[in-house]
Amino acid sequence: MIKTLSKLLPEGFPAFVVVGGIGFVIDASILAILVHGYSWGDYTARLVSFAVAVTATWYLNRRYVFSARKTLDRRSEYSRYLVVQLIGMAINFLVYSLCIATVEIMDQWPVLALAVGSAVALFFNFLGARLFVFRGDSDQPS
């Protein structure tokens, strides 16, 4: 069954999900440490935790998931990755908000709406990374 499922998924997708999970742990850990350990504000801490998590997932995706497709211009690649991640975050929030506003059970259990928003954003982020960010060595080195 696992072999059949892996044939249906795009190449690299399972590893992309693992990297995303690692990014979530990094993001949540830094956020918790800054807010609860150092009394940072929620939003300032979130900016820092997001920036560290995005950088970590860019590196891990570059190194392991899309290693054959990484570009020579790391700055440009990272900038494209950041754009994709920010759009993915906006998609996640939009889907989350729509679910909360239109589905009563999701209003009562917002983690369900979070799961739907995260799933939609996951597919967007994967396609964005594969098609827009990690395009191969066509870029000039910086």
C-alpha positions as CSV (number, residue, x, y, z in Angstrom):
1,M,0.0,0.0,0.0
2,I,2.8,2.4,0.8
3,K,4.5,1.7,-2.6
4,T,1.2,2.4,-4.4
5,L,0.7,5.6,-2.4
6,S,4.3,6.8,-3.1
7,K,3.7,6.3,-6.8
8,L,0.7,8.6,-6.7
9,L,2.6,11.4,-5.0
10,P,4.8,13.8,-6.9
11,E,8.5,13.1,-6.6
12,G,10.0,14.7,-3.5
13,F,6.6,15.3,-1.8
14,P,7.1,13.0,1.2
15,A,10.5,14.5,1.9
16,F,9.0,18.0,1.5
17,V,6.4,17.1,4.1
18,V,9.1,15.9,6.5
19,V,11.0,19.2,6.0
20,G,7.8,21.1,6.6
21,G,7.4,19.2,9.9
22,I,10.9,20.1,10.9
23,G,10.2,23.7,10.0
24,F,7.0,23.7,12.2
25,V,9.0,22.3,15.2
26,I,11.6,25.0,14.7
27,D,9.0,27.7,14.3
28,A,6.9,26.7,17.3
29,S,10.0,26.1,19.5
30,I,11.5,29.5,18.9
31,L,8.1,31.2,19.3
32,A,7.5,29.5,22.6
33,I,11.1,30.3,23.9
34,L,10.9,33.9,22.9
35,V,7.4,34.5,24.3
36,H,7.5,32.4,27.4
37,G,11.2,32.4,28.2
38,Y,12.1,36.0,27.2
39,S,8.8,37.8,27.4
40,W,8.9,38.9,23.8
41,G,5.6,40.1,22.2
42,D,3.7,37.6,20.3
43,Y,4.1,39.3,16.9
44,T,7.8,40.2,17.2
45,A,8.6,36.7,18.3
46,R,6.5,35.3,15.4
47,L,8.5,37.3,12.9
48,V,11.7,36.0,14.2
49,S,10.5,32.4,14.5
50,F,9.1,32.5,11.0
51,A,12.3,33.9,9.5
52,V,14.4,31.2,11.2
53,A,12.0,28.4,10.1
54,V,11.8,29.6,6.5
55,T,15.6,29.8,6.3
56,A,15.9,26.3,7.8
57,T,13.3,24.8,5.4
58,W,14.9,26.5,2.4
59,Y,18.3,25.0,3.3
60,L,16.8,21.5,4.0
61,N,14.7,21.6,0.8
62,R,17.7,22.8,-1.2
63,R,20.0,20.2,0.3
64,Y,17.7,17.1,0.4
65,V,14.4,17.5,-1.5
66,F,15.4,19.6,-4.5
67,S,19.2,19.0,-4.5
68,A,19.2,18.2,-8.2
69,R,17.3,21.3,-9.0
70,K,19.0,24.0,-6.9
71,T,20.2,27.1,-8.6
72,L,23.6,28.7,-8.4
73,D,22.2,32.1,-7.3
74,R,21.4,31.3,-3.7
75,R,20.1,34.9,-2.9
76,S,17.7,34.9,-5.8
77,E,16.6,31.3,-4.9
78,Y,16.0,32.3,-1.3
79,S,14.1,35.4,-2.3
80,R,11.8,33.3,-4.5
81,Y,11.4,30.8,-1.7
82,L,10.4,33.5,0.8
83,V,7.8,34.9,-1.6
84,V,6.3,31.4,-2.1
85,Q,6.2,30.9,1.7
86,L,4.6,34.2,2.3
87,I,1.9,33.5,-0.3
88,G,1.5,30.1,1.2
89,M,1.0,31.7,4.6
90,A,-1.7,34.0,3.2
91,I,-3.4,31.1,1.5
92,N,-3.4,29.2,4.7
93,F,-5.0,32.1,6.6
94,L,-7.5,32.7,3.9
95,V,-8.7,29.1,3.8
96,Y,-8.7,29.0,7.6
97,S,-10.8,32.1,7.7
98,L,-13.3,30.9,5.1
99,C,-13.6,27.5,6.9
100,I,-14.3,29.3,10.2
101,A,-16.8,31.7,8.6
102,T,-18.7,29.0,6.6
103,V,-18.6,25.7,8.5
104,E,-20.0,25.6,12.0
105,I,-18.0,22.7,13.2
106,M,-14.8,24.4,12.1
107,D,-15.8,27.5,14.1
108,Q,-16.2,25.3,17.1
109,W,-13.0,23.3,16.4
110,P,-10.7,25.8,14.7
111,V,-7.9,23.2,14.6
112,L,-9.9,21.5,11.8
113,A,-9.9,24.8,9.8
114,L,-6.1,25.0,10.5
115,A,-5.6,21.5,9.1
116,V,-7.5,22.4,5.9
117,G,-5.7,25.7,5.5
118,S,-2.3,24.0,6.1
119,A,-3.1,21.2,3.6
120,V,-4.0,23.7,0.8
121,A,-0.9,25.8,1.5
122,L,1.3,22.7,1.6
123,F,0.4,21.8,-2.0
124,F,0.8,25.4,-3.1
125,N,4.2,25.6,-1.4
126,F,5.4,22.3,-2.9
127,L,4.3,23.4,-6.4
128,G,5.8,26.8,-5.9
129,A,9.1,25.4,-4.7
130,R,9.3,22.8,-7.5
131,L,8.2,25.1,-10.4
132,F,9.4,28.6,-9.2
133,V,12.1,28.3,-6.6
134,F,14.3,25.3,-7.4
135,R,14.5,25.6,-11.2
136,G,18.0,24.2,-11.8
137,D,21.3,25.8,-12.6
138,S,19.9,28.3,-15.1
139,D,20.7,31.3,-12.9
140,Q,24.1,33.0,-12.8
141,P,26.1,32.7,-9.6
142,S,26.1,35.7,-7.3
